[in-house]
Every structure is written in structure tokens, then in C-alpha cells.
């Protein structure tokens, strides 16, 4: 689809082409100045509300000082951000790579894993999403969506994701199979989200204990665990980071999206410094726009607000409230409601019903998206007031 000379992906009706004219908190407006409650946060980006004034102001202040860094050096605000970010992550994750977006950071983590481990295989999970470049695509995504782009990156491939419905026996079988693969000692890294798939719109929850169990098995066979917290990070799931739900320490964690609340493009891989020390020269970890001082100012302020306001506490409570309200709708049209914090999936009877509800909701002033065709992935700004959430939920209820 081409609109205004810009190329868009054709979303085949899953989304509406949205000419965004302004945005504030939990509300967005189109170019006709129609107002919508936003249940997407731009897909887990504006967790602190659209155009958070404190974050935007931090960018303005930094613009008065310096906007660009050097490839071969550092800038005070970059150093400050690295210090503050590593201070809130597990102690072992003590070094950051400067990157610009989720995809780039995932690709960097894969490169580092190959160089560090001297192994080639990388494992992801089916129907997950880690980006649109060749290795990140090869990790997950939908088989048929990759056909025309093939061949992707050799030896990067997904296995089945053990979602919560597989039951104890199914989960044990998954762990056995997983261990068999890793016991070959040729897998450089496993890449996964932290207990929920946020990237491709299925909002599938992992079987409880998934992350800690695979952590153990990776450790046993010298495989690195890379956790993609592009969607789950920054209070989205009711903790500052998703890894905290099972107290797992990965070898690398990938952060983007909510990291700067949308005020600037920035991402990072935070990992154990021993890994980077070994791998950084051969992995060539440089990025011209990685961590511009402007982006660091946005990220620093974003982190400060999450910590100051303990945003995750509210996100957990509001998420519970949303699930409770939506669960009352389970019946002939709604099959299930589940989630972690304010990352919530509503599965409809089929794609047709999902589409009908989404379109009706849109016509009534609620902006929400379907990821997988029959699933609405609800991810409002975490700072949405109860009134705003109720307004959106009332619309959904009415549409059913
Ligand atoms: N990982 C996950 C879990 C994501 O949701 C996304 C984006 N939807 C990415 C990686 C890629 O991030 P970006 O679009 O910033 O490249």
C-alpha cells in the first residue's frame, strides 16, 4: 500500500491505515481530529503515555548540548545511561552495546553468540517475532511469510514454543527434546521472549517455569540464553523486566521499544562483559546512530520515571483489572483472555469475529490491533487512567 508517497505494509485489514496527527497520554487523534483511546502504545513503545512531557523535555534539553556521539568514543550521557541501566539489571549483566532498534540489537546478540561460542546454530521459537532482517526473521516469524525471502540465515531456526495449554506432560516432553538438541553442544544460543510472545500478536503465555528451565539446560551445555525483552521490558508485564518473574539471569538481554518511550530510536544488548570482551572485535559492534545523546537523554529519563513511579506496580494491578473485566466476556464469541501485566490477549472464536469487533471498536473510538488473525493484543499505555481504561473496555464490551 502506498499512501502519501510512503510505502506501508499491506496488513490485509488487520489494522487500519492511521494518519496520526497528534497523541497525548492514552489518546491519539487522526488527521480529521477524530479522537481514539489507544490500546496499543504503538506496540509496546509509549508505555509512559504518548509524548510523555518529562521524557520529551529531556530530549529538548539535551538538544541544547549535543545531539550526536562518536563511533569510536563515548559521551557523558551515554556513560551515565550505561551505568543506570546496568544498575537495575542482574549484576552479571554489566555491559551494553549501542544500537538503534530491536531488530538490530537481536542481530547483534546473534553475532556475539556465534563469535563467543565458536558454534553456529541459533534456536528461536515458532510464531515468535524478533525483527525483519535475515537472522531475526529466521529465528521465528510465520513460515509462509518467509518463503519469498528465503534463503534466510543457515542454522538459525525455530522450534515449537511450549505454551501454557500443553500441560505438564507436554512440557516435560518439550524439555526432553530441548535437552536432546542442546546436548549436541553445537548450539551457540537460544533466543526467546520472557514467558509471553508479544512480538507476533499471539500473546501466547509460556508454560510456567519455561524460562528458568531452559536457563538451566542452556547452562549445562554451554549454550547462551538471549532474552528478547523488546516487548516485555520497561514495566509492561508488571515487573520492570520480564526476566524478574522467574528470577532468571540470561547471558544477554535485548531492550528496545519502551526504552525511550518513543522519544528517540535506541536499543541495546546488555550482557556479561566477559562475553563482549571476547567477541566485540570479531562481531564488529558499531552503529552510527547507536545511542545518540538525544536518545540517551530520552532513555535515561524514561528509566528514571519507571523507577521513581514504580510503574510496574500499577501495570500489574491495572492488567489484573483488565483481565477480570474482559474475562466476563468469555462465551460464544470470546474464547479466552490471558496475559502478563498490561500485555493481554483476547482470543475470539475466529478471525471473522475478531475483525468485526476490531472494526466496530475503531468506529467507536478505540484503537486496538489484531496480531494473529483471531487474537486482539491489548497493550495500553501503562499510565492510562482507570477512566481511560474503562472507556476502552466499555467500547469493546459494547461491540460484542
Ligand atoms: N523483538 C520483539 C519481541 C518485537 O516485538 C519487535 C518489534 N515488534 C522486535 C524485536 C523488532 O524491533 P524493531 O521493530 O525495533 O526492529
Boltz pocket constraint, residues with backbone or C-beta under 6 A from the ligand:
constraints:
  - pocket:
      binder: B
      contacts: [[A, 43], [A, 100], [A, 101], [A, 102], [A, 103], [A, 104], [A, 106], [A, 129], [A, 130], [A, 131], [A, 132], [A, 193], [A, 198], [A, 199], [A, 200], [A, 228], [A, 229], [A, 230], [A, 231], [A, 256], [A, 257]]
      max_distance: 6.0
